[in-house]
Structures are given as structure tokens and as C-alpha cells.
Amino acid sequence: MLPFIYRPRLSIRPAVSCLCLLVILCTGPTVWGQSAEDSSASSLADEVLSRTVSLEFLDTPLSTALERLQRDAGVNTLIDPNHASQIAKNPITLRLTDAKIADALDLMCLTANADWDVINGVVVVSIPEVIMQRRLTTEIYDIRGLLVSVQNQVAPSFDLTDALSNTSSGGGGGRQSKSGNEIAGGGSGGGGASLFVDEGQVETMATLTERIEQVVQLIEETIGDVAYWEQELFTVREIAGSLVIQTTPEFHDDIAALLGSLDRQAGRMVQIQGDYFIMPRSVVDAVLTDNEGALIVSPEHLSDVSAKLADAAASRFASTRNVGFNGQRVYVYAGRDRTFLSDIEAIPDAEGFDTTLSVLRDGVVLDVLPTLVGDGQDVVVAIKSDVIPAATQIKAAGLLPSEGGDTARVEAPERDTLFYRTTVRVPVGGAVILSGASSLLSSVDADNSEIVLLLRVDAVE
């Protein structure tokens, strides 16, 4: 026997046809139809079951308790004769004062390991499986929103080694670069260990079939008893992105709430804005002091902090904005590629040089993975940001004479680089302040300046 699960009824359940109880009540084929008289009887039963009653039973057989309820409250009751031997003598010990008759029946049946339903105005009491079987209904749930495959995007990183190895030759007739590519530069870059996964690890996306199976498995493991699904008392089928589910009205309510909650969480989006400033260190210290020394900025103080940083900045060299799904890794790259002369070789037995060009990238990369937590009130953000200010310089590093007496200069880059690597928890609508000093900034007084990242995080409803 399947275990009995007590679920209080929020409303009186309508009569629904069921073959297994035909032998109990009918003598003809039309008893289970909903005639006008049947509807009137059900309405009358609903009105009666909403009344209040006071009862007291002490080791009273279920059959006797139902007779007393019928006599005192005027409720027509019937014990399923096919299963009377299993439940009629089950004892009830219960005391109620001014309880609704429907609630009283719930508690009586709970004590007696039984269940009940209204059939043509009569309260029919049977074993839980029979009542559950006749109350099954079918609903269709659209789960296409849960099946969307959200892909994480891997951001490029600023790597001077890559810049020097991604080369192309000119002047001497063309040759492959040191990295083996015909033409370097552009592209998305890369290299370096990821903040979010181990280096070399490749994220595998679940297939559509696997995602459907995950949703179905969640329903079967959390709604009702697993035995109901294993014995196919409850059923679920997927058709074109929708689930066709047969279960009882109470469990349909639970399924709708579960899928609705999943859809709200999976469908939520997070908006990211990063503003990069170069400013005097004293201003950064003053802003943090006003914020009680905290790097996390609350939504209430964000406007004031943002205004102070913007007003005092020696320059704002980047502002990035992006939006992605809750739990999706996204990035913004803003920068430029600059070509410089990284190598020169004299051409034997000829005038001139065979030159090698390399591409240097400067700007910012803001690579984040935001996850809503705390019932959507906070966002945990994994942050990976590479910063190379626009003050990057490329200078001549030396002279190379040719056999013909000409000279050429090899160029070498000088640049400031700042990496942010952290994970923080920020209130929705708030921000985090990250800063780092650089001794090579050429656009401002290097000894008293910092690069500041104000990262704002907000949820999109």
C-alpha cells in the first residue's frame, strides 16, 4: 500500500468520473454524469461541509464516527464497501471545537488511514489510493524557458607574451610569425588561468534531452511520494517543450509553484556596470572614509559615492556595461590594438631590413560571473578584470645598422598593468570599490594616484 500523505484541502473538490468507484454508488451508466440535480447536490454538500461542528471521539471506529457526524451535522456519508474491511474499524481519537466539517473529515481520515471525496453530494470514504485515483487531473506546463542553454563567455586577457609572439613580417617578402600565424592581432586573445574554472577545463553544456530529464527528475523526487511516480499513478510526459502531467489538484498546485519558482530564478538577469578612474589616492581614501571604510557600497550611498569619484577623477578611461542571465559568465572588452616594430633583421646582400610587427593591446577587460543569492537580495560576483591604461607608451629600444650603412630602431612597449581577481557579495543595486596603485602612470602624478574600479550590480526584473 502506498503511504498516506495528509494534505489539507483548500476547497471542496468537485466530483470527477472514476471507474473504480462505479460499483459503489451506481446502478446505471448515467450516475457519474453531472446533471442539474447532481450539480445542485454538490453545491448543497459544499455548503454543508463549510459549516462548523464540535466532535469528540475516543477509540471510536471510523464507521461509528461517520454515523455520528451524519446524525449531528447532516452530512451524507458512505464507506466504500470494496474496502470497508480495511478502514471501517480503524479507531479514531479526536476532539474538535467549532471546526469546519471538511477539516474534521480530513483529520478523521488521517487518523483512520483513509481519505474522502464528494460524489453526487455524498461524502465517500475509501482507502487513499482509490480516492486519489478518481481525483487525477491532467495539466500542461510550458517549460521552454527552463530549457534555454545559457553559454558562459570566456574573456580575453592582456598578455605581453602573446603580444610579442603574435607577429607578422614585412619588407623581406613575408614569413610566418613566431607563433606560426600568418597575421596576428585582432581576435579575442586569451591565455592565463581562468578565475572561474581550472586552466584547460572545458565547460560541457547539458543537451536538451538532459535538461528535460533534470526537470522531470526534480518533479518526481520532490512532488508527492516517489512510489506514486514509480507505479505510474502519477505520470509525466514531455511534448515539444511542454510537460503533460497527471496528478491530483493539490500536487498540480505544488508543481506549478515549483516550476514558477525555477523559471523566475533561471530567467532573472543581472546588470553590470564598471567605471574605471584614475584619481589621487587621497580622494580614494576620503571616499572610503565617508563610506565607513567599507569597499562594499550600499544602494543608498551609491549615488553619493559615484558622484564623488567622478568629480575628483583625473580621468575616466573606461566605462563598461553588460547584462546576462543569473549565473552566466559574461565580459566586456574595451581597448585598442597598437602595432609596434618588435624585431628587425638585415637582408643579406641587399639594402633594407626584414621587419617583424607585433600587436600590443591596451584598455580594459571586465569578466564577471554574477549569481543572485539571499532570495535575490544580494549578488555574489566573481570578478576578473585586466586593466592597461591608455597612457601605454611604445619607445625605441635600440638601433640596428645594416650592411649598407642604414639604421633602424627596434621598438619595445612600456605599459601599466593592473589585475583584479576576487569574489564579493554585493547588495542588489549596490557596488564594490576596487583600487590599485601604479608607479608607472604617465598621465598623472604617479606617486599619488590610483586606478579605481567602481563595479555596480543590479538585478533586472
MOWOBEL-V833001 format. One record per helix or strand. SS is the DSSP state (2 for helix, 1 for strand). FROM is the first residue (numbers start at 1). TO is the last residue. Records with the same first field share a line. If there is no record, write none. Layout:
SS=FROM-TO + FROM-TO
//
This chain:
2=19-25 + 36-49 + 62-73 + 84-87 + 101-111 + 128-134 + 144-146 + 160-165 + 208-222 + 226-230 + 249-267 + 281-290 + 299-312 + 446-448
1=52-61 + 77-79 + 91-100 + 115-119 + 122-126 + 137-142 + 167-170 + 235-239 + 242-247 + 269-280 + 296-297 + 315-325 + 329-346 + 353-373 + 378-388 + 393-401 + 407-414 + 418-427 + 431-437 + 449-460
//
